[in-house]
Amino acid sequence: MTETTPSAAELPVRTDLAKPRPAGAAGRPCPICGSDQLVEFAGRPDARCAACDALERHRALARGMSELLRDGAGRGALEVGPVSPRVYGDFLRERGWRYQSIDRSRRGHPNDPRAVGFIDHEADLCDLSLFAEGSLHLVIVQHVIEEIPAYGTALGEIARVLAPAGTALLEIPFNPALERSERHPPDHFGNVWRFGADLADRIAAHFAHVELVELGEAQYVGRLFVCRHAP
């Protein structure tokens, strides 16, 4: 754990991956399944891969973190809240990761129901007692932390199960112009937090090294906290 915790503005930021990426037949295929059939989703053109259901954020992570993900060498990986069996289960297993997935329910969030009967375990991110301390070399959590009232407990559990040489990839929407994070009633996605610049402090309290990586895909630009116990 670091002695001082940086603000979002002070985190090392990698921006070379944040440029919008071409999609569909005129651009590169989906990095997760190889399909070039991208379709509209929620009003966004070329947002969802018709073959594997990967959204822009999934494809952006797969491209931007390709070096990290390319060889699991039998190490443990956990994804929280997967969108489909292919994303990232089949994708990571093909690359040698010992992949498992969790969600609180096989029916998704009550405010945002999804058919996720394919998950390996029903489990709460605030209680990862299924996994031993330091047993996972990769943890992927995208757009989940903002749904958890006691999100600090969830961050602590991720840090506990992460191996000393492991990496946690946390995509958590936040507004750096907002000084303090705000709790609010659940919205239609089940989100209960509007995170601000203090989110970086909360994350850095659990990990010795945190880097903010900006990713891009089609018209999407997202920010990923890359968290490790060692640089």
DOPATI-865345 format. One record per residue (C-alpha): x, z, y. Coordinates in steps of 0.1 Angstrom, whole numbers, plus 5000, padded with zeros to 4 digits. Layout:
<recs>
+------+------+------+
|    X |    Z |    Y |
+------+------+------+
|    X |    Z |    Y |
...
+------+------+------+
</recs>
This chain:
<recs>
+------+------+------+
|    X |    Z |    Y |
+------+------+------+
| 5000 | 5000 | 5000 |
| 5013 | 4991 | 5034 |
| 5020 | 5019 | 5060 |
| 5005 | 4998 | 5088 |
| 4974 | 4976 | 5084 |
| 4974 | 4943 | 5103 |
| 4944 | 4929 | 5122 |
| 4931 | 4895 | 5113 |
| 4950 | 4881 | 5142 |
| 4983 | 4895 | 5128 |
| 4980 | 4883 | 5093 |
| 5003 | 4855 | 5082 |
| 4981 | 4824 | 5083 |
| 4987 | 4792 | 5063 |
| 4967 | 4763 | 5080 |
| 4982 | 4732 | 5064 |
| 4954 | 4731 | 5039 |
| 4925 | 4734 | 5064 |
| 4921 | 4698 | 5075 |
| 4888 | 4683 | 5064 |
| 4893 | 4664 | 5031 |
| 4876 | 4631 | 5022 |
| 4850 | 4633 | 4995 |
| 4831 | 4611 | 4971 |
| 4841 | 4577 | 4958 |
| 4859 | 4568 | 4990 |
| 4881 | 4599 | 4987 |
| 4896 | 4620 | 4959 |
| 4876 | 4631 | 4928 |
| 4865 | 4666 | 4922 |
| 4897 | 4686 | 4913 |
| 4878 | 4707 | 4888 |
| 4861 | 4681 | 4866 |
| 4874 | 4647 | 4878 |
| 4840 | 4633 | 4888 |
| 4836 | 4613 | 4920 |
| 4798 | 4619 | 4921 |
| 4793 | 4642 | 4951 |
| 4758 | 4648 | 4963 |
| 4739 | 4664 | 4992 |
| 4733 | 4702 | 4990 |
| 4715 | 4723 | 5016 |
| 4717 | 4695 | 5041 |
| 4754 | 4689 | 5037 |
| 4764 | 4654 | 5025 |
| 4789 | 4653 | 4996 |
| 4787 | 4690 | 4992 |
| 4780 | 4695 | 4955 |
| 4797 | 4679 | 4925 |
| 4769 | 4664 | 4904 |
| 4789 | 4669 | 4872 |
| 4801 | 4705 | 4874 |
| 4782 | 4720 | 4904 |
| 4813 | 4728 | 4924 |
| 4806 | 4732 | 4961 |
| 4831 | 4725 | 4989 |
| 4846 | 4760 | 4987 |
| 4853 | 4757 | 4950 |
| 4870 | 4723 | 4953 |
| 4890 | 4735 | 4983 |
| 4903 | 4765 | 4964 |
| 4912 | 4744 | 4933 |
| 4931 | 4720 | 4955 |
| 4947 | 4745 | 4978 |
| 4957 | 4770 | 4950 |
| 4967 | 4743 | 4925 |
| 5002 | 4756 | 4920 |
| 4990 | 4792 | 4913 |
| 4963 | 4780 | 4889 |
| 4981 | 4753 | 4870 |
| 4996 | 4775 | 4842 |
| 4980 | 4807 | 4831 |
| 5004 | 4812 | 4802 |
| 4979 | 4834 | 4784 |
| 4975 | 4858 | 4813 |
| 4941 | 4874 | 4822 |
| 4918 | 4860 | 4848 |
| 4885 | 4873 | 4862 |
| 4859 | 4855 | 4883 |
| 4831 | 4873 | 4899 |
| 4798 | 4855 | 4904 |
| 4806 | 4820 | 4889 |
| 4784 | 4791 | 4898 |
| 4787 | 4772 | 4865 |
| 4806 | 4773 | 4831 |
| 4830 | 4747 | 4844 |
| 4837 | 4764 | 4877 |
| 4861 | 4780 | 4870 |
| 4858 | 4790 | 4833 |
| 4865 | 4758 | 4815 |
| 4889 | 4747 | 4843 |
| 4911 | 4778 | 4839 |
| 4909 | 4780 | 4802 |
| 4922 | 4745 | 4800 |
| 4952 | 4757 | 4820 |
| 4960 | 4786 | 4797 |
| 4943 | 4814 | 4814 |
| 4925 | 4841 | 4794 |
| 4894 | 4838 | 4816 |
| 4864 | 4862 | 4818 |
| 4835 | 4863 | 4842 |
| 4811 | 4889 | 4855 |
| 4779 | 4891 | 4876 |
| 4756 | 4920 | 4882 |
| 4728 | 4901 | 4864 |
| 4724 | 4870 | 4843 |
| 4696 | 4860 | 4867 |
| 4718 | 4862 | 4898 |
| 4710 | 4882 | 4929 |
| 4673 | 4892 | 4934 |
| 4674 | 4876 | 4969 |
| 4692 | 4845 | 4956 |
| 4682 | 4840 | 4919 |
| 4705 | 4818 | 4897 |
| 4706 | 4811 | 4860 |
| 4740 | 4825 | 4850 |
| 4734 | 4833 | 4814 |
| 4768 | 4819 | 4806 |
| 4787 | 4848 | 4822 |
| 4808 | 4869 | 4798 |
| 4797 | 4904 | 4811 |
| 4770 | 4919 | 4832 |
| 4790 | 4943 | 4854 |
| 4792 | 4956 | 4889 |
| 4822 | 4948 | 4910 |
| 4822 | 4985 | 4921 |
| 4828 | 4995 | 4885 |
| 4853 | 4974 | 4866 |
| 4858 | 4999 | 4838 |
| 4856 | 4970 | 4813 |
| 4892 | 4962 | 4825 |
| 4923 | 4983 | 4822 |
| 4944 | 4991 | 4852 |
| 4968 | 4962 | 4860 |
| 4954 | 4940 | 4832 |
| 4945 | 4909 | 4853 |
| 4969 | 4884 | 4869 |
| 4942 | 4865 | 4887 |
| 4909 | 4876 | 4903 |
| 4887 | 4851 | 4921 |
| 4858 | 4864 | 4943 |
| 4841 | 4839 | 4966 |
| 4812 | 4849 | 4989 |
| 4804 | 4881 | 4970 |
| 4819 | 4910 | 4989 |
| 4795 | 4906 | 5018 |
| 4766 | 4914 | 4994 |
| 4780 | 4948 | 4984 |
| 4771 | 4979 | 5005 |
| 4801 | 4999 | 4992 |
| 4825 | 4970 | 4995 |
| 4855 | 4993 | 5000 |
| 4849 | 5005 | 4964 |
| 4848 | 4969 | 4952 |
| 4881 | 4962 | 4969 |
| 4896 | 4993 | 4953 |
| 4885 | 4982 | 4919 |
| 4900 | 4947 | 4924 |
| 4933 | 4963 | 4934 |
| 4932 | 4987 | 4904 |
| 4928 | 4959 | 4877 |
| 4952 | 4935 | 4894 |
| 4986 | 4933 | 4877 |
| 5017 | 4942 | 4898 |
| 5026 | 4904 | 4899 |
| 4990 | 4893 | 4901 |
| 4970 | 4876 | 4928 |
| 4935 | 4882 | 4941 |
| 4918 | 4853 | 4959 |
| 4890 | 4867 | 4981 |
| 4869 | 4844 | 5002 |
| 4849 | 4866 | 5025 |
| 4832 | 4851 | 5056 |
| 4842 | 4870 | 5088 |
| 4841 | 4866 | 5125 |
| 4875 | 4875 | 5142 |
| 4857 | 4877 | 5175 |
| 4836 | 4906 | 5163 |
| 4856 | 4938 | 5167 |
| 4838 | 4958 | 5141 |
| 4819 | 4948 | 5109 |
| 4782 | 4954 | 5110 |
| 4758 | 4964 | 5083 |
| 4724 | 4947 | 5083 |
| 4693 | 4945 | 5060 |
| 4697 | 4920 | 5031 |
| 4693 | 4884 | 5042 |
| 4679 | 4856 | 5020 |
| 4713 | 4854 | 5002 |
| 4714 | 4891 | 4997 |
| 4743 | 4896 | 5022 |
| 4744 | 4930 | 5039 |
| 4776 | 4928 | 5059 |
| 4785 | 4907 | 5090 |
| 4823 | 4912 | 5088 |
| 4845 | 4913 | 5119 |
| 4883 | 4915 | 5127 |
| 4885 | 4949 | 5110 |
| 4880 | 4933 | 5076 |
| 4917 | 4925 | 5074 |
| 4925 | 4962 | 5078 |
| 4901 | 4971 | 5050 |
| 4917 | 4946 | 5027 |
| 4953 | 4955 | 5036 |
| 4946 | 4991 | 5028 |
| 4944 | 4981 | 4991 |
| 4972 | 4955 | 4988 |
| 5008 | 4955 | 5000 |
| 5008 | 4918 | 5009 |
| 4979 | 4898 | 5024 |
| 4980 | 4863 | 5036 |
| 4951 | 4844 | 5052 |
| 4949 | 4808 | 5039 |
| 4927 | 4782 | 5056 |
| 4912 | 4756 | 5033 |
| 4894 | 4724 | 5039 |
| 4872 | 4700 | 5019 |
| 4849 | 4673 | 5033 |
| 4836 | 4689 | 5065 |
| 4841 | 4724 | 5052 |
| 4868 | 4748 | 5065 |
| 4870 | 4782 | 5049 |
| 4894 | 4812 | 5049 |
| 4908 | 4828 | 5018 |
| 4925 | 4862 | 5017 |
| 4954 | 4859 | 4992 |
| 4962 | 4894 | 4981 |
| 4991 | 4908 | 4961 |
| 5007 | 4941 | 4953 |
| 5041 | 4925 | 4960 |
| 5052 | 4895 | 4982 |
+------+------+------+
</recs>
